Amino acid sequence: MKAVNGYITKLMITAIVLSVMFVAGIPMIIVGATKSIPAVLGIGIAFTAVGFYGTPLAWTMYGSSRVLARIVYAVTEEHLYTVQEIAAQLSLSEKEVRAHLDKCFNKNFLPGYKRNGDTILLNENIAAANKEMSAECPYCGAKFTYTAQNARCPYCNSPVKK
């Protein structure tokens, strides 16, 4: 959920910034033109143009990405593991759910899961990545345990040679 929420937050911040640029650009044009300040006029024109075209796109992307968070929640928290179950729960067509699931997997919003046709399965390879191993650091000589996801010495931060 953390990855999809971060993605949605970035889209929302982008949409807000573009909205503010659009609104701020218009007075900047007026001030720049009436006070003969070409830099303010140019920035105002740029802000207005970018905001005018970017704001609707950004808000549309933000709105359409909210369903991705709902699908991730359905899989991780509600334990719905088929396209049919998710479609019924979210009142979406199966075709829409497949497209959203593809996007979720492409953006790695569902780590630890894999898709097999219309079924979502737990990825058994994730368990191997969480296995703890012992090592002795060749640089500082410290003995420690590590996982495949965190293969660094906790004392000198050097990488573990596997």
Backbone bond lengths (Angstrom), bond angles and torsions (degrees), N, CA, C in turn:
res aa  C-N    CA-C-N  psi(-1)  N-CA   C-N-CA  omega(-1)  CA-C   N-CA-C  phi
1 M - - - 1.452 - - 1.523 110.56 -
2 K 1.325 116.39 -30.81 1.453 120.02 -176.29 1.531 111.68 -62.02
3 A 1.329 117.05 -41.40 1.471 120.65 -178.22 1.526 111.48 -66.88
4 V 1.317 117.45 -45.21 1.458 120.24 -178.83 1.523 110.45 -69.11
5 N 1.320 118.63 -36.70 1.463 120.58 177.20 1.526 111.10 -66.70
6 G 1.321 117.52 -37.49 1.464 120.88 175.93 1.517 111.74 -63.96
7 Y 1.321 116.20 -41.37 1.465 121.63 177.91 1.529 110.36 -61.92
8 I 1.321 116.68 -45.45 1.461 121.19 -179.26 1.529 110.57 -66.09
9 T 1.321 117.04 -39.20 1.460 120.70 178.21 1.526 111.11 -62.65
10 K 1.327 116.94 -42.39 1.469 120.31 178.11 1.525 110.81 -62.16
11 L 1.323 116.64 -41.98 1.461 119.47 178.05 1.524 111.17 -63.76
12 M 1.323 118.22 -40.06 1.458 121.35 179.79 1.527 110.78 -66.30
13 I 1.313 117.77 -43.35 1.463 120.97 179.05 1.520 110.38 -62.87
14 T 1.326 117.08 -42.12 1.464 120.73 176.97 1.519 110.95 -60.33
15 A 1.317 117.18 -44.06 1.471 121.29 179.79 1.521 110.97 -63.47
16 I 1.319 117.31 -41.17 1.471 120.69 179.16 1.523 110.91 -65.82
17 V 1.326 116.66 -44.50 1.469 120.41 -179.81 1.525 110.47 -61.72
18 L 1.328 117.17 -43.88 1.466 119.97 178.66 1.526 111.47 -64.82
19 S 1.318 117.38 -37.25 1.469 120.75 177.10 1.521 111.14 -63.33
20 V 1.323 116.43 -43.38 1.467 121.01 178.98 1.529 110.33 -66.20
21 M 1.326 117.29 -40.11 1.466 120.66 177.83 1.529 110.61 -59.71
22 F 1.317 116.69 -42.92 1.461 120.51 179.96 1.527 110.96 -62.57
23 V 1.324 116.36 -46.63 1.456 120.72 -178.20 1.536 110.78 -68.87
24 A 1.322 118.38 -38.85 1.463 121.47 -178.49 1.526 111.80 -75.15
25 G 1.319 117.28 -26.08 1.459 120.30 -177.05 1.513 113.71 -65.99
26 I 1.304 117.69 -35.77 1.470 121.00 -176.48 1.532 111.52 -65.36
27 P 1.348 119.93 -50.91 1.469 117.91 176.11 1.526 113.03 -63.38
28 M 1.332 117.35 -31.13 1.459 119.88 177.63 1.528 110.82 -64.47
29 I 1.314 117.63 -36.89 1.466 121.09 176.72 1.525 109.61 -64.05
30 I 1.312 116.03 -45.91 1.469 120.64 -178.50 1.523 110.74 -63.11
31 V 1.335 117.17 -48.09 1.457 120.98 -179.92 1.528 110.45 -64.43
32 G 1.305 117.15 -43.96 1.462 120.70 -179.94 1.515 112.74 -63.28
33 A 1.324 117.33 -36.87 1.466 120.58 -179.24 1.526 111.60 -76.95
34 T 1.325 117.63 -41.20 1.472 119.64 -176.71 1.521 112.74 -76.73
35 K 1.329 117.86 -30.68 1.470 121.37 -178.91 1.534 112.16 -97.78
36 S 1.331 116.29 2.93 1.476 122.16 -179.68 1.526 111.98 56.26
37 I 1.324 115.10 50.84 1.469 121.64 176.49 1.531 106.81 -114.37
38 P 1.341 116.80 95.49 1.467 119.34 -174.16 1.533 114.18 -62.41
39 A 1.318 118.26 -32.19 1.467 120.23 -179.36 1.534 110.58 -65.27
40 V 1.315 117.41 -44.83 1.460 121.60 179.35 1.524 109.82 -66.40
41 L 1.340 116.33 -40.22 1.459 120.90 177.78 1.534 110.66 -60.80
42 G 1.329 116.66 -46.30 1.466 120.97 -179.94 1.519 112.68 -64.27
43 I 1.329 116.07 -43.72 1.464 119.99 178.36 1.524 110.03 -64.66
44 G 1.336 116.84 -40.21 1.462 120.90 178.02 1.513 112.15 -61.69
45 I 1.337 116.38 -42.23 1.467 120.35 178.24 1.525 110.04 -64.19
46 A 1.335 116.18 -44.40 1.468 120.10 179.67 1.532 110.90 -63.02
47 F 1.330 117.29 -46.89 1.468 120.96 179.15 1.527 110.95 -59.26
48 T 1.330 116.56 -44.22 1.461 120.38 -178.49 1.527 110.94 -64.82
49 A 1.326 117.08 -44.29 1.465 120.01 -178.62 1.527 111.23 -65.81
50 V 1.332 116.44 -47.61 1.469 119.95 179.95 1.521 110.42 -64.22
51 G 1.314 116.90 -43.42 1.460 120.51 179.13 1.515 112.68 -65.77
52 F 1.337 116.22 -39.77 1.470 120.47 -178.20 1.530 111.14 -62.78
53 Y 1.324 116.42 -44.02 1.466 119.18 -178.63 1.525 113.07 -86.80
54 G 1.321 117.35 -32.58 1.458 120.44 -174.95 1.510 115.53 -83.25
55 T 1.326 117.51 -31.63 1.462 120.85 -176.14 1.523 113.23 -59.58
56 P 1.335 119.35 -51.01 1.470 117.61 179.95 1.530 112.94 -63.83
57 L 1.335 116.44 -36.52 1.472 119.09 178.25 1.521 111.13 -65.03
58 A 1.322 116.51 -43.93 1.461 120.28 -178.09 1.525 111.81 -65.47
59 W 1.329 117.40 -43.49 1.465 119.65 179.79 1.528 110.85 -68.49
60 T 1.322 117.53 -34.03 1.468 120.24 176.92 1.523 110.59 -66.23
61 M 1.331 116.59 -43.42 1.469 119.94 177.94 1.527 110.94 -63.57
62 Y 1.331 116.19 -40.70 1.464 119.76 178.84 1.532 110.41 -62.62
63 G 1.322 116.71 -47.30 1.468 120.26 -178.83 1.518 112.81 -62.44
64 S 1.332 116.41 -41.11 1.466 118.66 -178.56 1.520 112.40 -75.03
65 S 1.332 118.00 -18.87 1.467 119.58 179.95 1.526 112.37 -82.26
66 R 1.315 117.97 -15.03 1.465 120.74 179.87 1.536 111.25 -61.66
67 V 1.325 117.39 -32.34 1.463 120.12 179.86 1.532 110.62 -66.87
68 L 1.343 117.19 -27.92 1.467 119.45 177.83 1.531 110.54 -63.72
69 A 1.318 116.61 -41.21 1.469 120.07 177.94 1.515 110.22 -63.14
70 R 1.309 116.79 -38.59 1.471 120.32 179.95 1.522 110.75 -66.72
71 I 1.318 117.34 -37.97 1.474 120.48 178.90 1.529 110.12 -68.90
72 V 1.320 117.26 -42.91 1.467 120.12 177.67 1.525 109.80 -60.56
73 Y 1.325 117.32 -41.60 1.463 121.25 177.69 1.528 110.86 -62.76
74 A 1.332 116.84 -41.62 1.467 120.53 -179.62 1.526 111.04 -61.63
75 V 1.335 116.77 -38.03 1.467 119.80 -179.18 1.525 110.91 -77.25
76 T 1.335 117.12 -48.16 1.468 119.37 -171.90 1.522 113.96 -81.10
77 E 1.317 118.04 -33.61 1.464 120.32 -175.11 1.529 113.43 -105.43
78 E 1.320 116.80 -37.74 1.470 120.04 -178.80 1.526 111.76 -92.74
79 H 1.313 117.28 -7.05 1.461 124.11 176.38 1.535 112.42 56.66
80 L 1.316 115.82 46.58 1.461 121.87 173.94 1.518 106.92 -95.82
81 Y 1.329 116.74 118.52 1.455 120.25 -170.15 1.521 114.51 -117.11
82 T 1.308 118.96 12.71 1.466 120.10 174.51 1.521 108.89 -130.16
83 V 1.318 115.26 154.12 1.462 121.22 178.35 1.525 109.87 -60.02
84 Q 1.323 117.00 -38.36 1.464 121.05 -178.51 1.539 110.90 -64.68
85 E 1.335 117.41 -43.98 1.467 120.75 179.29 1.528 111.56 -63.57
86 I 1.330 115.56 -44.41 1.470 119.61 -179.58 1.524 110.35 -64.92
87 A 1.329 116.79 -43.23 1.469 121.11 179.36 1.524 110.90 -60.83
88 A 1.318 117.23 -42.84 1.468 120.57 179.43 1.528 111.06 -66.50
89 Q 1.319 117.09 -41.54 1.472 120.99 -178.22 1.529 111.97 -67.44
90 L 1.338 117.08 -38.81 1.458 121.02 -174.11 1.527 113.56 -98.55
91 S 1.310 117.47 1.64 1.473 122.94 -178.24 1.529 111.52 55.89
92 L 1.321 115.41 45.76 1.453 122.38 176.29 1.514 108.64 -118.55
93 S 1.323 116.40 161.93 1.459 118.98 175.24 1.533 108.44 -77.40
94 E 1.311 115.90 157.77 1.459 119.94 179.39 1.526 110.84 -63.15
95 K 1.323 116.53 -34.76 1.463 121.20 178.40 1.531 110.61 -62.51
96 E 1.341 117.17 -42.54 1.462 121.46 178.24 1.528 110.74 -65.00
97 V 1.327 116.31 -42.52 1.465 120.04 -179.94 1.521 110.38 -62.85
98 R 1.333 117.65 -42.31 1.474 120.26 177.86 1.523 111.03 -59.73
99 A 1.337 116.73 -43.99 1.467 120.65 -179.78 1.531 110.51 -64.22
100 H 1.323 117.16 -42.71 1.470 120.37 179.37 1.523 111.18 -68.01
101 L 1.323 117.25 -38.38 1.468 119.68 176.68 1.518 111.04 -63.71
102 D 1.334 117.20 -40.50 1.468 120.21 176.70 1.524 110.34 -57.85
103 K 1.322 116.07 -44.29 1.467 120.44 179.83 1.530 110.44 -64.95
104 C 1.327 117.25 -41.37 1.471 120.91 178.44 1.527 111.43 -61.49
105 F 1.318 116.75 -43.03 1.463 119.39 179.79 1.525 111.26 -71.65
106 N 1.334 118.12 -37.03 1.471 120.89 178.59 1.520 111.66 -65.40
107 K 1.318 117.49 -34.36 1.461 121.75 -179.73 1.528 111.95 -92.20
108 N 1.324 117.20 4.41 1.470 123.76 177.42 1.530 112.35 60.10
109 F 1.333 115.97 41.62 1.460 121.01 176.91 1.524 111.81 -84.53
110 L 1.327 117.53 -12.21 1.461 121.63 -179.87 1.533 110.74 -122.80
111 P 1.337 116.96 64.74 1.470 117.86 178.23 1.525 109.57 -68.80
112 G 1.300 115.61 142.90 1.458 119.99 -179.30 1.512 113.19 91.46
113 Y 1.324 116.90 -1.25 1.459 122.12 177.91 1.515 108.80 -124.52
114 K 1.310 115.09 153.85 1.463 120.55 172.60 1.513 108.69 -137.75
115 R 1.304 115.13 157.60 1.455 120.20 -176.11 1.513 109.51 -108.42
116 N 1.322 114.96 131.37 1.457 122.00 176.88 1.523 106.76 -125.29
117 G 1.336 116.62 90.91 1.458 120.38 -175.70 1.511 110.19 68.56
118 D 1.323 116.69 -122.03 1.463 121.47 179.73 1.526 112.68 -96.34
119 T 1.322 116.79 10.82 1.462 121.51 -178.84 1.521 109.78 -115.18
120 I 1.309 116.07 142.55 1.463 122.28 176.37 1.524 107.11 -108.21
121 L 1.319 115.64 128.53 1.457 121.66 -176.91 1.518 110.23 -120.74
122 L 1.325 116.04 155.01 1.454 120.06 171.44 1.522 107.80 -70.19
123 N 1.317 116.58 136.69 1.453 121.42 179.34 1.522 108.48 -84.01
124 E 1.297 116.46 110.92 1.468 121.60 -177.02 1.526 112.23 -67.71
125 N 1.332 118.95 -18.90 1.464 121.54 179.98 1.527 112.04 -72.34
126 I 1.306 118.50 -19.21 1.463 121.49 178.90 1.526 110.32 -65.06
127 A 1.318 117.68 -34.87 1.464 120.64 -179.84 1.526 111.09 -60.11
128 A 1.329 117.92 -36.53 1.462 120.98 178.89 1.524 110.93 -67.05
129 A 1.307 117.60 -33.37 1.461 121.22 179.77 1.525 111.00 -69.12
130 N 1.327 118.60 -25.81 1.463 121.72 -179.10 1.527 112.78 -91.16
131 K 1.307 118.10 -1.07 1.457 122.31 -179.56 1.528 109.86 -67.91
132 E 1.339 116.10 133.40 1.456 120.40 179.56 1.522 110.35 -86.19
133 M 1.328 114.76 138.11 1.460 121.91 178.51 1.522 108.65 -127.29
134 S 1.316 116.67 155.93 1.463 121.69 179.38 1.515 109.49 -102.74
135 A 1.327 115.78 149.74 1.463 119.93 179.15 1.524 109.42 -154.44
136 E 1.321 113.88 163.02 1.454 121.51 171.51 1.522 106.32 -122.07
137 C 1.307 116.09 125.88 1.458 121.52 -175.86 1.529 109.35 -67.96
138 P 1.337 118.35 126.69 1.456 120.53 179.03 1.533 112.97 -73.10
139 Y 1.322 117.39 -13.13 1.464 120.93 -176.55 1.526 112.59 -95.98
140 C 1.359 116.98 -46.59 1.471 118.93 -177.20 1.528 112.41 -112.08
141 G 1.338 118.17 -8.44 1.458 121.65 176.97 1.515 115.38 81.01
142 A 1.308 118.80 5.66 1.466 122.24 -178.99 1.524 110.47 -72.51
143 K 1.328 115.79 143.54 1.458 121.52 174.50 1.521 107.40 -101.73
144 F 1.337 116.42 133.07 1.464 120.51 -175.21 1.522 109.36 -157.78
145 T 1.329 115.37 169.43 1.464 121.75 173.55 1.525 108.11 -110.28
146 Y 1.327 115.32 151.54 1.459 120.80 -178.95 1.515 109.27 -148.96
147 T 1.336 115.52 165.09 1.469 122.06 173.56 1.516 107.95 -114.74
148 A 1.319 115.97 166.84 1.462 120.41 179.94 1.527 110.97 -63.10
149 Q 1.328 116.63 -27.51 1.461 120.26 179.71 1.523 112.11 -78.16
150 N 1.331 117.36 -22.90 1.459 121.66 -178.50 1.521 108.58 -131.43
151 A 1.315 116.75 69.72 1.462 122.15 -174.51 1.528 110.85 -93.94
152 R 1.344 115.96 62.29 1.461 122.04 178.63 1.530 109.16 -137.94
153 C 1.301 114.87 150.28 1.458 120.36 175.98 1.522 108.39 -68.09
154 P 1.340 118.79 129.40 1.461 120.03 -178.87 1.532 113.03 -73.01
155 Y 1.337 117.97 -11.61 1.453 121.07 -176.69 1.526 112.72 -97.89
156 C 1.346 117.20 -45.76 1.473 119.05 -178.21 1.533 111.87 -114.24
157 N 1.329 117.95 -0.86 1.472 124.22 176.32 1.522 114.01 64.09
158 S 1.326 117.54 21.27 1.459 119.33 177.40 1.525 109.07 -83.60
159 P 1.340 117.72 149.83 1.466 119.80 -178.57 1.527 111.77 -70.30
160 V 1.327 115.20 148.57 1.462 121.36 178.74 1.514 108.43 -82.87
161 K 1.310 115.53 133.88 1.467 119.42 175.45 1.504 108.00 -87.73
162 K 1.318 116.79 119.04 1.466 121.98 -174.61 1.496 111.50 -88.98
